[in-house]
């Protein structure tokens, strides 16, 4: 989960630049959103490893650590708030106060979510307005370069050597969805191990057909 292990491509370059440029943030609150498995948690870990970070999920914003921060009894270089999509109604006011605190105290905050501000069901009008004013950065669908690198990395993480023609076969046939790709690689690995077979194009074709049927 280190910075060197994160694959950079056009689809995520802007988000990576935010993390790499942490020391020079012009605005104290930054927001990165994108689909599950796109790398949000990985980027958050990279940031947390280079500074003093307090990390929490949106459902825990009313916890003691955040309360201590707002009260001035705790400090951190950055507050990372994950799963903003799951923000419960009782925590909306807490987040609103955190955004005000960030503006007045230059407290850096990184927001992470799957959806952008327009898709979040926020009930507090002032908070909804404040969120929409943040210049959020989207992690886009992966291009071929990133997809190839991701496949090779996922297979490599499992100590599997894959011939280029297998990856070439997969690229135009798989959905550009990170979570789905991770599940597919796991399925290929599991079947190859169970059947003691090499990972070939015919084998992958069989698994891919079955995998697509199961996800429909």
MARBA-3410 file (N, C-alpha, C, O; in Angstrom, 1 decimal):
216
0.8,-1.2,0.0,0.0,0.0,0.0,0.8,1.3,0.0,0.3,2.3,0.3 ~ 2.1,1.1,-0.3,3.0,2.3,-0.4,2.8,3.1,-1.6,2.1,2.7,-2.5 ~ 3.4,4.3,-1.7,3.3,5.2,-2.8,3.8,4.6,-4.1,3.3,4.7,-5.2 ~ 4.9,3.8,-4.0,5.6,3.2,-5.1,4.7,2.2,-5.8,4.8,1.8,-6.9 ~ 3.8,1.6,-5.0,2.9,0.5,-5.5,1.6,1.1,-6.2,0.9,0.3,-6.7
1.4,2.4,-6.1,0.2,3.0,-6.7,0.5,3.3,-8.2,1.4,3.9,-8.5 ~ -0.4,2.7,-9.0,-0.3,2.9,-10.5,-0.8,4.2,-10.9,-2.0,4.5,-10.7 ~ 0.0,5.0,-11.6,-0.5,6.3,-12.0,-0.8,6.3,-13.5,0.0,5.8,-14.3 ~ -1.9,6.9,-13.8,-2.3,7.0,-15.2,-3.2,8.2,-15.4,-3.5,8.9,-14.4 ~ -3.6,8.6,-16.6,-4.4,9.8,-16.8,-5.7,9.8,-16.0,-6.2,10.8,-15.6
-6.2,8.6,-15.7,-7.5,8.5,-15.0,-7.4,8.9,-13.5,-8.4,9.2,-12.9 ~ -6.2,8.9,-12.9,-6.0,9.2,-11.5,-4.9,10.2,-11.2,-4.6,10.5,-10.1 ~ -4.3,10.7,-12.3,-3.1,11.6,-12.1,-3.4,12.8,-11.2,-2.6,13.2,-10.4 ~ -4.6,13.4,-11.4,-4.9,14.6,-10.7,-5.1,14.3,-9.2,-4.6,15.1,-8.4 ~ -5.7,13.2,-8.9,-5.9,12.8,-7.5,-4.5,12.5,-6.8,-4.3,12.9,-5.7
-3.7,11.8,-7.6,-2.3,11.5,-7.0,-1.5,12.8,-6.8,-0.8,12.9,-5.8 ~ -1.7,13.8,-7.6,-1.0,15.1,-7.5,-1.5,15.8,-6.2,-0.7,16.4,-5.5 ~ -2.7,15.6,-5.8,-3.2,16.2,-4.6,-2.5,15.6,-3.4,-2.1,16.3,-2.5 ~ -2.3,14.3,-3.4,-1.6,13.6,-2.3,-0.2,13.9,-2.2,0.4,14.2,-1.2 ~ 0.5,13.9,-3.4,1.9,14.2,-3.5,2.2,15.7,-3.1,3.2,16.0,-2.6
1.2,16.6,-3.4,1.4,18.0,-3.1,0.8,18.4,-1.8,0.4,19.6,-1.6 ~ 0.6,17.5,-0.8,0.0,17.8,0.4,0.5,19.0,1.1,-0.3,19.8,1.6 ~ 1.8,19.2,1.1,2.4,20.4,1.8,2.0,21.7,1.2,2.1,22.7,1.9 ~ 1.6,21.7,0.0,1.3,22.9,-0.7,-0.2,23.1,-1.1,-0.5,23.9,-2.0 ~ -1.1,22.5,-0.3,-2.5,22.6,-0.6,-2.9,24.1,-0.5,-2.6,24.8,0.5
-3.5,24.6,-1.5,-4.0,26.0,-1.5,-5.3,26.1,-0.7,-5.6,27.2,-0.1 ~ -6.1,25.1,-0.6,-7.3,25.0,0.1,-7.2,23.9,1.2,-6.7,22.9,0.9 ~ -7.6,24.2,2.4,-7.5,23.2,3.5,-8.3,21.9,3.3,-7.9,20.9,3.8 ~ -9.4,22.0,2.6,-10.2,20.8,2.4,-10.1,20.3,0.9,-10.3,21.1,0.0 ~ -9.7,19.1,0.8,-9.6,18.4,-0.5,-10.6,17.2,-0.5,-10.9,16.6,0.5
-11.1,16.9,-1.7,-12.1,15.8,-1.9,-11.7,15.0,-3.1,-11.6,15.5,-4.2 ~ -11.6,13.7,-2.8,-11.4,12.7,-3.9,-12.5,11.7,-3.9,-12.8,11.1,-2.9 ~ -13.2,11.5,-5.1,-14.3,10.5,-5.1,-14.1,9.6,-6.3,-13.5,10.0,-7.3 ~ -14.7,8.5,-6.2,-14.6,7.5,-7.3,-15.1,6.2,-6.9,-15.4,6.0,-5.7 ~ -15.2,5.2,-7.8,-15.9,3.9,-7.5,-15.0,3.1,-6.5,-13.8,3.3,-6.3
-15.7,2.1,-5.9,-15.0,1.2,-5.0,-13.9,0.5,-5.7,-14.0,0.1,-6.8 ~ -12.7,0.5,-5.0,-11.5,-0.2,-5.6,-10.7,0.7,-6.4,-9.7,0.3,-7.0 ~ -11.1,2.0,-6.6,-10.4,2.9,-7.5,-9.0,3.4,-6.9,-8.2,3.9,-7.6 ~ -8.8,3.2,-5.6,-7.6,3.6,-5.0,-7.7,4.6,-3.9,-6.6,5.2,-3.5 ~ -8.9,5.0,-3.5,-9.0,6.1,-2.5,-8.4,5.7,-1.2,-7.6,6.5,-0.6
-8.6,4.5,-0.7,-8.0,4.1,0.5,-6.5,4.0,0.4,-5.8,4.3,1.4 ~ -6.0,3.5,-0.7,-4.6,3.4,-0.9,-4.0,4.8,-0.9,-2.9,5.0,-0.2 ~ -4.6,5.8,-1.5,-4.0,7.2,-1.5,-4.1,7.7,-0.1,-3.2,8.5,0.3 ~ -5.2,7.4,0.6,-5.3,7.9,2.0,-4.2,7.3,2.9,-3.6,8.0,3.8 ~ -3.8,6.0,2.7,-2.8,5.4,3.4,-1.4,6.1,3.1,-0.6,6.3,4.0
-1.2,6.4,1.8,0.0,7.1,1.4,0.1,8.4,2.2,1.2,8.8,2.7 ~ -1.0,9.2,2.2,-1.0,10.4,2.9,-0.7,10.2,4.4,0.1,11.0,5.0 ~ -1.4,9.3,5.0,-1.3,9.0,6.4,0.2,8.6,6.8,0.6,8.9,7.9 ~ 0.9,8.0,5.9,2.2,7.6,6.2,3.3,8.7,6.1,4.4,8.5,6.5 ~ 2.9,9.8,5.5,3.8,10.9,5.4,3.6,12.1,6.3,4.3,13.1,6.3
2.6,11.9,7.2,2.3,13.0,8.2,1.5,12.4,9.4,1.2,11.2,9.4 ~ 1.2,13.3,10.3,0.4,12.9,11.4,-1.1,13.0,11.0,-1.6,14.1,11.0 ~ -1.7,11.9,10.8,-3.1,11.9,10.3,-4.1,11.3,11.3,-3.7,10.3,12.0 ~ -5.3,11.8,11.3,-6.4,11.2,12.1,-7.4,10.7,11.0,-7.9,11.5,10.3 ~ -7.6,9.4,11.0,-8.5,8.8,10.0,-9.7,8.3,10.7,-9.7,7.6,11.7
-10.9,8.6,10.1,-12.2,8.1,10.6,-13.1,7.9,9.4,-12.9,8.4,8.4 ~ -14.2,7.1,9.7,-15.2,7.0,8.7,-16.3,8.0,9.0,-16.4,8.4,10.2 ~ -17.2,8.3,8.1,-18.2,9.3,8.3,-19.1,9.0,9.4,-19.7,9.9,10.1 ~ -19.4,7.7,9.6,-20.3,7.2,10.7,-19.7,7.5,12.1,-20.5,7.4,13.0 ~ -18.4,7.8,12.2,-17.8,8.0,13.5,-17.4,9.4,13.7,-16.6,9.7,14.6
-18.0,10.3,13.0,-17.6,11.7,13.2,-18.0,12.3,14.5,-17.5,13.3,15.0 ~ -19.0,11.7,15.2,-19.3,12.1,16.5,-18.5,11.4,17.6,-18.9,11.5,18.8 ~ -17.4,10.8,17.2,-16.6,10.1,18.2,-15.7,11.0,19.0,-15.6,12.2,18.7 ~ -15.0,10.5,19.9,-14.2,11.3,20.9,-13.0,12.0,20.2,-12.7,13.1,20.5 ~ -12.4,11.3,19.2,-11.2,11.9,18.6,-11.5,13.2,17.8,-10.8,14.2,17.9
-12.7,13.1,17.1,-13.1,14.3,16.3,-13.5,15.4,17.3,-13.3,16.6,17.1 ~ -14.2,15.0,18.3,-14.7,16.0,19.3,-13.5,16.7,20.0,-13.6,17.9,20.2 ~ -12.5,15.9,20.3,-11.3,16.5,20.9,-10.6,17.5,19.9,-10.1,18.5,20.3 ~ -10.6,17.2,18.6,-10.0,18.1,17.6,-10.8,19.4,17.5,-10.2,20.5,17.5 ~ -12.1,19.3,17.5,-12.9,20.5,17.5,-12.8,21.4,18.7,-12.9,22.6,18.7
-12.6,20.7,19.8,-12.4,21.4,21.1,-11.0,22.0,21.3,-10.8,22.7,22.3 ~ -10.1,21.7,20.4,-8.8,22.2,20.5,-7.9,21.4,21.5,-6.8,21.8,21.8 ~ -8.4,20.2,21.8,-7.7,19.3,22.8,-6.8,18.3,22.0,-6.1,17.5,22.7 ~ -6.8,18.3,20.7,-6.0,17.4,19.9,-5.6,18.1,18.6,-6.2,19.0,18.2 ~ -4.5,17.6,18.0,-4.0,18.2,16.8,-3.6,17.1,15.8,-3.3,16.0,16.2
-3.7,17.4,14.6,-3.2,16.5,13.5,-2.9,17.3,12.3,-3.4,18.4,12.1 ~ -2.0,16.7,11.4,-1.7,17.4,10.2,-2.9,17.4,9.2,-3.1,18.3,8.5 ~ -3.6,16.3,9.2,-4.7,16.1,8.3,-5.8,15.2,8.9,-5.4,14.2,9.5 ~ -7.0,15.5,8.8,-8.1,14.7,9.2,-8.6,14.0,7.9,-9.1,14.7,7.0 ~ -8.6,12.7,7.8,-9.1,11.9,6.7,-10.4,11.4,7.0,-10.6,10.6,7.9
-11.5,11.8,6.2,-12.8,11.3,6.5,-13.2,10.4,5.3,-13.4,10.9,4.2 ~ -13.4,9.1,5.5,-13.7,8.1,4.5,-15.2,7.8,4.5,-15.9,8.1,5.5 ~ -15.7,7.3,3.4,-17.0,6.8,3.2,-18.0,7.9,3.5,-19.0,7.7,4.2 ~ -17.8,9.1,2.9,-18.7,10.2,3.1,-20.1,9.9,2.6,-21.1,10.5,3.1 ~ -20.2,8.9,1.7,-21.6,8.5,1.2,-22.4,8.0,2.3,-23.7,8.1,2.3
-21.8,7.5,3.4,-22.6,6.9,4.5,-22.8,7.8,5.6,-23.1,7.4,6.7 ~ -22.6,9.1,5.4,-22.7,10.1,6.5,-24.1,10.1,7.1,-25.1,10.3,6.4 ~ -24.2,9.7,8.4,-25.6,9.7,9.0,-26.1,11.1,9.3,-25.3,12.0,9.5 ~ -27.4,11.2,9.4,-28.0,12.6,9.6,-27.5,13.2,10.9,-27.2,14.4,10.9 ~ -27.3,12.4,12.0,-26.8,13.1,13.2,-25.4,13.6,13.1,-25.0,14.5,13.9
-24.6,13.2,12.1,-23.2,13.7,12.0,-23.1,14.8,10.9,-22.0,15.3,10.8 ~ -24.2,15.2,10.3,-24.1,16.2,9.3,-23.7,17.6,9.9,-22.8,18.3,9.4 ~ -24.2,17.9,11.1,-23.8,19.1,11.8,-22.3,19.1,12.2,-21.6,20.1,12.2 ~ -21.9,17.9,12.6,-20.5,17.8,13.0,-19.6,18.1,11.8,-18.6,18.8,11.9 ~ -19.9,17.5,10.6,-19.1,17.8,9.4,-19.1,19.2,9.1,-18.1,19.8,8.6
-20.3,19.9,9.2,-20.4,21.3,8.9,-19.4,22.1,9.8,-18.8,23.0,9.4 ~ -19.4,21.7,11.1,-18.5,22.4,12.0,-17.0,22.1,11.7,-16.2,23.0,11.8 ~ -16.8,20.9,11.2,-15.4,20.6,10.8,-14.9,21.4,9.6,-13.8,21.9,9.6 ~ -15.8,21.6,8.7,-15.5,22.4,7.5,-15.2,23.9,7.9,-14.3,24.5,7.4 ~ -16.0,24.4,8.8,-15.8,25.7,9.3,-14.5,25.8,10.1,-13.7,26.8,10.0
-14.2,24.8,10.9,-13.0,24.7,11.7,-11.8,24.7,10.7,-10.8,25.4,11.0 ~ -11.9,23.9,9.7,-10.8,23.9,8.7,-10.5,25.2,8.1,-9.3,25.6,7.9 ~ -11.5,25.9,7.8,-11.4,27.2,7.1,-10.7,28.3,8.1,-9.9,29.0,7.6 ~ -11.2,28.3,9.3,-10.7,29.3,10.2,-9.4,28.9,10.9,-8.6,29.8,11.3 ~ -9.1,27.6,11.0,-7.9,27.2,11.7,-6.8,26.5,10.8,-5.8,26.0,11.3
-7.1,26.6,9.5,-6.2,26.0,8.5,-5.9,24.5,8.8,-4.8,24.0,8.5 ~ -7.0,23.9,9.2,-6.9,22.4,9.5,-7.1,21.7,8.2,-8.2,21.9,7.5 ~ -6.2,20.9,7.7,-6.4,20.2,6.5,-7.3,18.9,6.7,-7.2,18.2,7.6 ~ -8.2,18.8,5.7,-9.1,17.7,5.7,-9.2,17.0,4.3,-9.2,17.8,3.3 ~ -9.1,15.7,4.3,-9.3,15.0,3.0,-10.6,14.2,3.1,-10.8,13.3,4.0
-11.5,14.5,2.2,-12.8,13.8,2.1,-12.7,12.7,1.1,-12.1,12.9,0.0 ~ -13.3,11.5,1.3,-13.3,10.4,0.4,-14.7,9.9,0.3,-15.4,9.7,1.3 ~ -15.1,9.6,-1.0,-16.4,9.1,-1.2,-16.5,8.4,-2.6,-15.6,8.6,-3.4 ~ -17.6,7.7,-2.8,-17.8,7.1,-4.1,-18.5,8.1,-5.0,-18.4,8.0,-6.2 ~ -19.4,8.9,-4.4,-20.2,9.9,-5.2,-19.7,11.3,-5.0,-19.1,11.6,-3.9
-20.0,12.2,-5.9,-19.7,13.6,-5.8,-20.8,14.3,-5.0,-21.8,13.7,-4.6 ~ -20.6,15.6,-4.7,-21.6,16.3,-3.9,-23.0,16.3,-4.4,-23.9,16.2,-3.6 ~ -23.2,16.3,-5.7,-24.5,16.3,-6.2,-25.3,15.1,-6.0,-26.5,15.1,-6.1 ~ -24.6,14.0,-5.7,-25.3,12.7,-5.5,-25.5,12.3,-4.0,-26.1,11.3,-3.7 ~ -24.9,13.1,-3.1,-24.9,12.8,-1.7,-26.3,13.3,-1.1,-26.6,14.4,-1.3
-27.0,12.4,-0.4,-28.3,12.8,0.2,-28.1,13.6,1.5,-28.4,13.0,2.6 ~ -27.6,14.8,1.4,-27.4,15.6,2.6,-28.6,16.4,2.9,-29.1,17.1,2.0 ~ -29.1,16.3,4.1,-30.3,17.0,4.5,-30.0,18.4,5.0,-30.9,19.3,4.9 ~ -28.9,18.7,5.6,-28.6,20.0,6.2,-28.2,21.0,5.0,-27.2,20.8,4.4 ~ -29.1,22.0,4.7,-28.8,22.9,3.6,-27.5,23.6,3.6,-26.8,23.6,2.5
-27.0,24.1,4.7,-25.8,24.8,4.8,-24.6,23.8,4.5,-23.6,24.2,3.8 ~ -24.7,22.6,4.9,-23.6,21.6,4.7,-23.7,21.2,3.2,-22.6,21.1,2.6 ~ -24.8,21.0,2.6,-24.9,20.7,1.2,-24.3,21.8,0.3,-23.6,21.5,-0.6 ~ -24.6,23.0,0.7,-24.0,24.2,0.0,-22.5,24.2,0.1,-21.8,24.5,-0.9 ~ -22.0,23.9,1.3,-20.5,24.0,1.6,-19.8,22.8,0.8,-18.8,23.1,0.2
-20.4,21.7,0.8,-19.8,20.6,0.0,-19.8,20.8,-1.5,-18.8,20.5,-2.1 ~ -20.8,21.4,-2.0,-20.9,21.7,-3.4,-19.8,22.7,-3.8,-19.4,22.8,-5.0 ~ -19.4,23.5,-2.9,-18.4,24.6,-3.2,-16.9,24.0,-3.2,-16.0,24.7,-3.6 ~ -16.8,22.8,-2.7,-15.4,22.2,-2.7,-15.1,21.6,-4.1,-15.9,20.9,-4.7 ~ -13.9,21.9,-4.6,-13.5,21.4,-5.9,-13.0,20.0,-5.8,-11.9,19.7,-5.6
-14.0,19.1,-5.9,-13.7,17.7,-5.8,-13.1,17.1,-7.0,-13.3,17.6,-8.1 ~ -12.2,16.1,-6.8,-11.5,15.5,-7.9,-12.0,14.0,-8.1,-12.1,13.3,-7.2 ~ -12.4,13.7,-9.3,-12.9,12.4,-9.6,-11.8,11.4,-10.1,-11.0,11.8,-10.9 ~ -11.8,10.2,-9.5,-11.0,9.1,-10.0,-11.8,8.6,-11.2,-12.9,8.0,-10.9 ~ -11.4,8.7,-12.4,-12.1,8.3,-13.6,-12.0,6.8,-13.9,-11.2,6.1,-13.3
-12.8,6.3,-14.8,-12.7,4.9,-15.2,-11.3,4.7,-15.8,-10.7,5.6,-16.5 ~ -10.7,3.6,-15.5,-9.3,3.3,-15.9,-9.1,3.2,-17.4,-10.0,2.6,-18.1 ~ -8.1,3.7,-18.0,-7.8,3.6,-19.4,-7.0,2.2,-19.6,-6.7,1.5,-18.7 ~ -6.7,1.9,-20.9,-6.0,0.6,-21.2,-4.7,0.5,-20.5,-4.4,-0.6,-20.0 ~ -4.0,1.6,-20.4,-2.7,1.5,-19.7,-2.8,1.2,-18.2,-2.1,0.3,-17.7
-3.7,1.8,-17.6,-3.9,1.5,-16.2,-4.5,0.1,-16.0,-4.2,-0.6,-15.0 ~ -5.4,-0.3,-16.9,-6.0,-1.6,-16.8,-5.0,-2.7,-16.9,-5.0,-3.7,-16.2 ~ -4.1,-2.5,-17.9,-3.0,-3.5,-18.1,-2.1,-3.6,-16.8,-1.8,-4.6,-16.3 ~ -1.7,-2.4,-16.3,-0.9,-2.4,-15.1,-1.6,-3.0,-13.9,-1.0,-3.7,-13.1 ~ -2.9,-2.7,-13.8,-3.7,-3.2,-12.7,-3.7,-4.8,-12.7,-3.6,-5.4,-11.7
-4.0,-5.3,-13.9,-4.1,-6.7,-14.1,-2.8,-7.4,-13.7,-2.7,-8.4,-13.0 ~ -1.7,-6.8,-14.3,-0.4,-7.4,-14.0,0.0,-7.3,-12.5,0.6,-8.2,-12.0 ~ -0.4,-6.2,-11.9,-0.1,-6.1,-10.5,-0.9,-7.1,-9.6,-0.4,-7.7,-8.7 ~ -2.2,-7.2,-10.0,-3.0,-8.1,-9.2,-2.6,-9.6,-9.3,-2.6,-10.3,-8.4 ~ -2.2,-10.0,-10.6,-1.7,-11.3,-10.8,-0.3,-11.4,-10.1,0.0,-12.5,-9.4
0.5,-10.4,-10.2,1.8,-10.4,-9.5,1.7,-10.5,-8.0,2.5,-11.2,-7.4 ~ 0.7,-9.8,-7.4,0.5,-9.9,-6.0,0.2,-11.3,-5.5,0.5,-11.7,-4.4 ~ -0.3,-12.1,-6.4,-0.6,-13.5,-6.1,0.5,-14.5,-6.6,0.3,-15.7,-6.7 ~ 1.7,-13.9,-7.0,2.8,-14.7,-7.4,2.5,-15.5,-8.7,3.0,-16.6,-8.9 ~ 1.7,-14.9,-9.6,1.3,-15.6,-10.8,2.0,-14.9,-12.0,1.9,-13.6,-12.1
2.6,-15.6,-12.9,3.2,-15.1,-14.1,2.2,-15.3,-15.2,1.7,-16.4,-15.5 ~ 1.8,-14.2,-15.9,0.8,-14.2,-16.9,1.4,-13.8,-18.2,2.2,-12.8,-18.3 ~ 1.1,-14.6,-19.3,1.6,-14.3,-20.6,0.9,-13.0,-21.1,-0.3,-12.9,-20.8 ~ 1.6,-12.2,-21.8,0.9,-10.9,-22.4,-0.3,-11.2,-23.1,-1.3,-10.4,-23.1 ~ -0.4,-12.3,-23.9,-1.6,-12.6,-24.7,-2.8,-12.8,-23.8,-4.0,-12.6,-24.3
-2.6,-13.3,-22.6,-3.8,-13.5,-21.7,-4.3,-12.1,-21.3,-5.5,-11.9,-21.3 ~ -3.4,-11.2,-21.0,-3.9,-9.8,-20.6,-4.5,-9.2,-21.8,-5.5,-8.5,-21.7 ~ -3.9,-9.4,-23.0,-4.5,-8.8,-24.2,-5.9,-9.3,-24.5,-6.8,-8.6,-25.0 ~ -6.1,-10.6,-24.1,-7.5,-11.1,-24.3,-8.5,-10.5,-23.3,-9.6,-10.2,-23.7 ~ -8.0,-10.3,-22.1,-8.9,-9.8,-21.1,-9.3,-8.3,-21.3,-10.4,-8.0,-21.0
-8.4,-7.5,-21.7,-8.6,-6.1,-21.7,-9.9,-5.6,-22.4,-10.6,-4.9,-21.8 ~ -10.2,-6.1,-23.6,-11.4,-5.6,-24.2,-12.7,-6.3,-23.8,-13.8,-6.0,-24.2 ~ -12.5,-7.3,-22.9,-13.7,-8.1,-22.5,-14.1,-7.9,-21.1,-15.1,-8.5,-20.6 ~ -13.4,-7.2,-20.3,-13.8,-7.0,-18.9,-14.4,-5.6,-18.6,-14.0,-4.6,-19.3 ~ -15.2,-5.5,-17.7,-15.9,-4.3,-17.3,-14.8,-3.4,-16.6,-14.0,-3.9,-15.8
-14.9,-2.1,-16.9,-13.9,-1.1,-16.3,-14.4,-0.8,-14.9,-14.7,0.3,-14.5 ~ -14.4,-1.8,-14.0,-14.8,-1.7,-12.7,-13.7,-2.4,-11.8,-13.5,-3.6,-11.9 ~ -13.2,-1.6,-10.9,-12.0,-2.1,-10.1,-12.4,-3.3,-9.2,-11.7,-4.3,-9.2 ~ -13.5,-3.2,-8.5,-13.9,-4.3,-7.7,-14.2,-5.6,-8.5,-13.8,-6.7,-8.0 ~ -14.8,-5.4,-9.6,-15.1,-6.6,-10.5,-13.8,-7.2,-11.0,-13.7,-8.4,-11.1
-12.8,-6.4,-11.3,-11.5,-6.9,-11.8,-10.8,-7.7,-10.7,-10.2,-8.7,-10.9 ~ -10.8,-7.2,-9.5,-10.2,-7.8,-8.3,-10.8,-9.2,-8.1,-10.2,-10.2,-7.9 ~ -12.2,-9.2,-8.2,-12.9,-10.5,-8.0,-12.6,-11.5,-9.1,-12.4,-12.7,-8.9 ~ -12.4,-11.0,-10.4,-12.1,-11.9,-11.5,-10.8,-12.5,-11.4,-10.6,-13.7,-11.6 ~ -9.8,-11.7,-11.0,-8.4,-12.2,-10.8,-8.4,-13.3,-9.7,-7.7,-14.3,-9.8
-9.1,-13.0,-8.6,-9.2,-14.0,-7.6,-9.8,-15.3,-8.0,-9.4,-16.4,-7.6 ~ -10.8,-15.2,-8.9,-11.5,-16.4,-9.4,-10.6,-17.2,-10.3,-10.5,-18.4,-10.3 ~ -9.8,-16.5,-11.2,-8.9,-17.1,-12.1,-7.8,-17.9,-11.3,-7.5,-19.0,-11.6 ~ -7.3,-17.2,-10.3,-6.3,-17.8,-9.4,-6.8,-19.0,-8.7,-6.1,-20.1,-8.7 ~ -8.0,-18.9,-8.2,-8.6,-20.0,-7.4,-8.8,-21.2,-8.3,-8.6,-22.4,-7.9
-9.3,-21.0,-9.5,-9.6,-22.1,-10.4,-8.3,-22.8,-10.9,-8.2,-24.0,-11.0 ~ -7.3,-21.9,-11.2,-6.0,-22.5,-11.7,-5.4,-23.3,-10.6,-4.8,-24.4,-10.9 ~ -5.5,-22.9,-9.4,-5.0,-23.7,-8.3,-5.7,-25.0,-8.0,-5.1,-26.0,-7.8 ~ -7.1,-24.9,-8.1,-7.9,-26.1,-7.8,-7.7,-27.1,-8.9,-7.7,-28.3,-8.6 ~ -7.6,-26.7,-10.1,-7.5,-27.6,-11.2,-6.0,-27.9,-11.6,-5.7,-28.7,-12.5
-5.1,-27.2,-11.0,-3.7,-27.4,-11.3,-3.4,-27.1,-12.8,-2.7,-27.9,-13.4 ~ -4.0,-26.1,-13.3,-3.8,-25.7,-14.7,-3.1,-24.4,-14.8,-3.1,-23.5,-14.0 ~ -2.3,-24.3,-15.9,-1.7,-23.0,-16.3,-2.8,-22.0,-16.7,-3.8,-22.4,-17.2 ~ -2.5,-20.8,-16.5,-3.5,-19.7,-16.9,-3.3,-19.4,-18.3,-2.3,-18.7,-18.7 ~ -4.2,-19.9,-19.2,-4.1,-19.7,-20.6,-5.3,-19.0,-21.1,-6.3,-18.7,-20.4
-5.3,-18.6,-22.4,-6.4,-17.9,-22.9,-7.7,-18.7,-22.9,-8.8,-18.2,-22.5 ~ -7.7,-20.0,-23.3,-8.9,-20.8,-23.3,-9.4,-20.9,-21.8,-10.7,-20.9,-21.6 ~ -8.6,-21.1,-20.9,-9.0,-21.2,-19.5,-9.7,-19.9,-19.0,-10.7,-19.9,-18.4 ~ -9.0,-18.8,-19.3,-9.6,-17.5,-19.0,-10.9,-17.2,-19.6,-11.8,-16.6,-19.1 ~ -11.0,-17.7,-20.9,-12.3,-17.5,-21.6,-13.4,-18.2,-20.9,-14.5,-17.7,-20.8
-13.2,-19.4,-20.4,-14.2,-20.2,-19.7,-14.6,-19.4,-18.4,-15.8,-19.3,-18.2 ~ -13.6,-19.0,-17.7,-13.9,-18.3,-16.4,-14.6,-17.0,-16.7,-15.5,-16.6,-15.9 ~ -14.2,-16.3,-17.7,-14.7,-15.0,-18.0,-16.2,-15.1,-18.3,-17.0,-14.3,-17.9 ~ -16.6,-16.1,-19.1,-18.0,-16.3,-19.5,-18.8,-16.7,-18.2,-19.9,-16.1,-18.1 ~ -18.2,-17.5,-17.4,-18.9,-17.8,-16.1,-19.1,-16.6,-15.2,-20.1,-16.4,-14.6
-18.0,-15.8,-15.1,-17.9,-14.7,-14.2,-19.0,-13.6,-14.7,-19.6,-13.0,-13.9 ~ -19.1,-13.4,-16.0,-20.0,-12.4,-16.5,-21.4,-12.9,-16.2,-22.3,-12.1,-15.9 ~ -21.7,-14.2,-16.4,-23.0,-14.7,-16.1,-23.4,-14.5,-14.6,-24.6,-14.2,-14.3 ~ -22.4,-14.7,-13.7,-22.7,-14.6,-12.3,-22.9,-13.1,-11.9,-23.6,-12.9,-10.9 ~ -22.4,-12.2,-12.6,-22.5,-10.8,-12.2,-23.7,-10.1,-12.9,-24.0,-8.9,-12.6
-24.3,-10.7,-13.8,-25.5,-10.1,-14.5,-26.7,-10.2,-13.6,-27.8,-9.8,-14.1
END
